[in-house]
Amino acid sequence: MVNEFNKIYTFMAIVKERSFSKASKILGVSQPAVTLQIKKLEEMLQTTLIMRKKNGIILTKEGEKFYKLCLKFEGAMFRFKEEAGHIKDAKTPIVVATNVLLGETVLPMMLDKICDIADSSLDIKITDHTNLLPYLLDRRCDFVLMTDKIYNEQLVFKELFEYNVVLVSNFKQNSAIKINDLEKHLFIKDRTKTFINAYFDQFGIDYENIPTAYVIDGSIAVKSAIMNNKTKEYFAFLPKFIIEKELENEDMFLVEIEDIKIVRKIYIAGLKENEDIVEKLGNMEITIVY
């Protein structure tokens, strides 16, 4: 689009200077380049606009019409060219994408630090975890906050911190349970936590098919369900950092599983061209208070 406007600027310069050679000096390009621009413009419009004469140039009737049309939009066109030329350098917000859990818990604690490091304001996008890498690769965001590190030669990852995923219940347990006893309890599951299925596969536990009362999207919703439904004894796996207060207030209870410790990591990821900023973001000190 900008190239098309360049042809128009060239045409207007020729008309105002009444000369191809003078226009080339003003535009800072060679005279053959000016001639080529007009040739392409005339091919695009399928008509002759300018006739060269010994004492300068004259406009054809089509050229006169086109020049009057250009004058109507001259100011807007020049502003467009100037702003379009700086669009890549314009100060636009950094876009950070993440999932609902991290967007409601971790990211709010990092906003000022990200702004300072990136020297920019922020635009936060909350989406399903399956959209995060496509958003990054398609340049719909600058960075993503996520719980999986995936090899891709276009991307760089930096670990931010790790957290424990723990088993909780809405009723207090008298003792730890064994891993094989999971199948004896009724669960509220988070549909987005598919990694738990894979984790228990290594122990021969079919977590996907253990007794389940409800399947809910997201840890926040599962937390609320555990806290507010007391007619039956329910169990659920939740990130420990989002339930510290509830455990302290005994709104829910920690259930120990013998010899089991589930640890998850949170990463900041970006395109390789932003590796320096990813490295700096990864070195942030983060205190999660939820």
C-alpha distance (Angstrom), angle and dihedral (degrees) to the residues before:
residue distance angle dihedral
M1 . . .
V2 3.81 . .
N3 3.82 89.2 .
E4 3.80 90.1 56.8
F5 3.80 90.2 52.8
N6 3.80 89.8 50.0
K7 3.79 89.1 61.3
I8 3.79 89.6 53.0
Y9 3.83 92.7 49.0
T10 3.79 88.7 50.9
F11 3.81 91.1 50.6
M12 3.81 92.3 49.9
A13 3.81 92.3 47.6
I14 3.82 90.9 52.8
V15 3.79 92.0 49.4
K16 3.81 93.7 47.9
E17 3.82 93.8 46.3
R18 3.83 93.8 37.7
S19 3.80 86.9 -139.0
F20 3.80 140.6 83.2
S21 3.81 92.6 -147.2
K22 3.81 94.7 50.0
A23 3.80 90.6 46.7
S24 3.81 90.7 52.4
K25 3.82 90.8 55.0
I26 3.80 92.8 48.9
L27 3.81 92.4 46.9
G28 3.80 92.9 44.3
V29 3.80 94.8 -126.9
S30 3.79 134.0 110.4
Q31 3.79 121.1 -87.7
P32 3.83 92.5 -117.3
A33 3.83 87.9 55.0
V34 3.81 90.0 52.8
T35 3.79 90.6 49.2
L36 3.82 90.5 49.7
Q37 3.83 92.0 50.7
I38 3.81 91.5 54.1
K39 3.80 91.4 45.8
K40 3.81 90.2 54.0
L41 3.80 91.9 45.6
E42 3.80 91.1 51.8
E43 3.81 90.3 47.5
M44 3.79 89.7 51.0
L45 3.81 92.3 49.9
Q46 3.83 92.0 37.6
T47 3.79 93.2 -133.0
T48 3.82 142.1 87.0
L49 3.80 113.6 -101.0
I50 3.80 105.4 172.3
M51 3.80 133.7 36.1
R52 3.82 118.2 -161.2
K53 3.82 117.6 -135.1
K54 3.81 133.1 179.2
N55 3.77 92.3 -104.4
G56 3.82 96.0 41.8
I57 3.78 135.8 -70.5
I58 3.79 137.3 -45.0
L59 3.77 129.5 -158.8
T60 3.75 122.0 -123.0
K61 3.79 116.3 -132.1
E62 3.80 87.5 -97.6
G63 3.79 88.3 49.5
E64 3.81 91.2 52.5
K65 3.81 90.1 50.9
F66 3.78 92.5 48.2
Y67 3.82 92.4 47.5
K68 3.82 91.7 52.9
L69 3.79 88.8 49.4
C70 3.82 90.6 50.4
L71 3.81 91.5 50.9
K72 3.81 90.5 58.7
F73 3.79 90.8 59.2
E74 3.81 100.4 29.2
G75 3.80 97.0 111.6
A76 3.79 94.0 45.1
M77 3.81 92.1 46.8
F78 3.78 94.4 52.3
R79 3.80 91.6 46.8
F80 3.79 89.1 49.2
K81 3.80 92.2 51.9
E82 3.79 92.8 48.2
E83 3.81 95.1 47.7
A84 3.81 94.2 41.0
G85 3.80 89.3 53.4
H86 3.79 90.0 58.8
I87 3.79 99.3 38.3
K88 3.83 93.8 108.5
D89 3.79 91.2 50.8
A90 3.80 95.3 44.9
K91 3.79 115.8 121.1
T92 3.79 102.0 -108.7
P93 3.81 126.7 163.8
I94 3.80 119.9 -91.0
V95 3.82 108.1 -112.6
V96 3.81 116.4 -139.0
A97 3.80 120.0 -174.6
T98 3.79 127.3 -164.8
N99 3.81 142.5 146.2
V100 3.80 127.5 -86.3
L101 3.81 96.2 -96.5
L102 3.80 96.0 51.8
G103 3.78 91.5 37.3
E104 3.80 91.2 57.6
T105 3.79 98.9 38.3
V106 3.80 117.9 20.3
L107 3.79 106.3 24.2
P108 3.83 96.9 57.3
M109 3.83 88.5 60.9
M110 3.83 90.9 55.6
L111 3.80 104.2 46.0
D112 3.81 99.8 101.0
K113 3.79 92.8 43.1
I114 3.83 92.8 50.3
C115 3.81 90.5 48.5
D116 3.81 91.5 50.8
I117 3.80 95.0 47.1
A118 3.82 95.3 43.9
D119 3.83 92.6 37.5
S120 3.78 89.5 -136.2
S121 3.77 144.2 97.3
L122 3.82 117.4 -101.9
D123 3.77 137.1 -118.1
I124 3.82 110.7 -165.5
K125 3.80 121.3 -154.0
I126 3.82 119.4 -166.7
T127 3.79 113.9 -160.8
D128 3.79 143.3 145.6
H129 3.79 113.6 -67.0
T130 3.82 90.3 -116.6
N131 3.83 89.8 64.2
L132 3.79 97.4 53.9
L133 3.80 101.0 86.6
P134 3.84 93.8 40.7
Y135 3.83 88.4 51.3
L136 3.80 89.9 52.9
L137 3.80 97.4 43.0
D138 3.82 91.5 46.4
R139 3.84 90.3 49.4
R140 3.78 93.0 -119.4
C141 3.80 85.9 131.1
D142 3.80 136.8 19.9
F143 3.81 99.7 -139.1
V144 3.79 138.4 9.7
L145 3.78 132.0 -151.6
M146 3.81 109.5 -147.3
T147 3.80 145.9 150.4
D148 3.81 99.0 -127.5
K149 3.80 130.4 71.0
I150 3.78 110.0 -150.2
Y151 3.80 124.5 -176.1
N152 3.78 112.4 -116.2
E153 3.80 123.4 150.0
Q154 3.81 90.7 -140.5
L155 3.81 94.4 56.6
V156 3.79 140.1 66.7
F157 3.82 125.0 -156.3
K158 3.77 130.7 -160.4
E159 3.79 123.7 -171.5
L160 3.82 113.5 -123.8
F161 3.80 101.4 -177.2
E162 3.79 143.1 -47.1
Y163 3.78 131.5 -118.0
N164 3.80 139.6 -170.0
V165 3.77 124.6 -110.2
V166 3.80 107.9 -148.6
L167 3.78 138.1 -171.5
V168 3.81 114.6 -115.6
S169 3.78 136.4 177.7
N170 3.79 136.5 -163.3
F171 3.84 87.8 -127.2
K172 3.80 127.6 57.3
Q173 3.81 115.7 -107.0
N174 3.79 122.0 -143.0
S175 3.79 95.6 -145.4
A176 3.78 145.0 0.8
I177 3.78 117.8 -75.1
K178 3.79 129.1 -134.8
I179 3.76 121.0 -114.9
N180 3.81 92.0 -113.5
D181 3.80 89.1 56.0
L182 3.82 92.1 68.3
E183 3.80 88.6 88.3
K184 3.82 89.7 60.5
H185 3.82 93.8 63.5
L186 3.80 136.2 73.1
F187 3.79 115.7 -116.7
I188 3.77 139.6 -156.8
K189 3.79 104.4 -151.9
D190 3.77 134.4 -156.3
R191 3.81 107.1 -134.6
T192 3.81 91.3 -154.0
K193 3.83 94.4 57.7
T194 3.80 97.0 81.5
F195 3.81 91.2 148.4
I196 3.83 89.2 75.6
N197 3.81 90.2 66.4
A198 3.81 90.3 54.9
Y199 3.80 92.5 43.9
F200 3.81 94.0 57.8
D201 3.80 93.6 41.7
Q202 3.81 87.7 77.7
F203 3.80 88.9 62.5
G204 3.79 94.4 46.1
I205 3.82 91.6 -108.7
D206 3.81 116.3 140.6
Y207 3.79 95.8 -146.5
E208 3.79 92.2 169.0
N209 3.81 90.8 66.0
I210 3.80 102.7 37.2
P211 3.85 115.3 120.5
T212 3.81 108.1 -67.8
A213 3.79 129.2 -175.0
Y214 3.80 98.9 -177.5
V215 3.79 138.1 6.9
I216 3.81 112.3 -153.5
D217 3.80 135.1 178.4
G218 3.78 111.7 -113.8
S219 3.80 140.5 7.2
I220 3.80 93.8 -100.7
A221 3.81 91.1 58.9
V222 3.82 91.9 45.3
K223 3.81 90.1 50.6
S224 3.80 90.7 52.6
A225 3.81 91.6 47.5
I226 3.83 92.8 52.1
M227 3.80 91.7 48.5
N228 3.79 98.1 46.1
N229 3.80 104.9 39.3
K230 3.82 114.3 72.6
T231 3.81 104.8 154.7
K232 3.82 90.7 95.9
E233 3.77 137.0 21.6
Y234 3.81 108.7 -97.9
F235 3.78 132.7 -175.8
A236 3.81 129.8 -159.0
F237 3.80 141.5 169.5
L238 3.81 113.0 -122.6
P239 3.82 138.2 166.6
K240 3.78 104.6 -95.9
F241 3.79 95.1 -139.3
I242 3.83 92.2 65.9
I243 3.82 95.3 52.3
E244 3.82 104.2 42.8
K245 3.82 93.3 111.7
E246 3.80 93.0 44.6
L247 3.82 91.1 52.2
E248 3.80 90.8 47.7
N249 3.84 91.4 49.5
E250 3.82 91.3 43.5
D251 3.78 92.8 -121.9
M252 3.81 84.0 134.6
F253 3.78 133.8 5.7
L254 3.79 135.5 -127.1
V255 3.80 115.0 -119.7
E256 3.80 116.2 -155.9
I257 3.81 117.7 -142.5
E258 3.79 114.2 -158.9
D259 3.82 113.3 -108.7
I260 3.81 94.0 -7.5
K261 3.79 126.9 122.1
I262 3.80 119.9 163.1
V263 3.80 113.3 -160.8
R264 3.79 124.9 -176.2
K265 3.80 130.2 -171.5
I266 3.78 130.0 -144.0
Y267 3.80 119.2 -146.2
I268 3.78 137.2 -168.5
A269 3.82 111.0 -143.2
G270 3.78 134.2 -172.0
L271 3.78 142.6 156.7
K272 3.81 116.2 -72.8
E273 3.80 90.3 -110.5
N274 3.83 86.8 66.2
E275 3.81 94.8 46.4
D276 3.82 93.6 122.3
I277 3.80 92.8 56.7
V278 3.83 92.4 43.3
E279 3.80 88.4 54.0
K280 3.82 91.5 50.8
L281 3.80 92.6 45.7
G282 3.78 89.8 50.2
N283 3.80 90.2 57.4
M284 3.81 93.8 57.8
E285 3.77 117.1 124.3
I286 3.79 107.0 -126.0
T287 3.77 127.4 -168.2
I288 3.78 112.3 -172.2
V289 3.80 114.0 -146.6
Y290 3.77 113.7 174.5
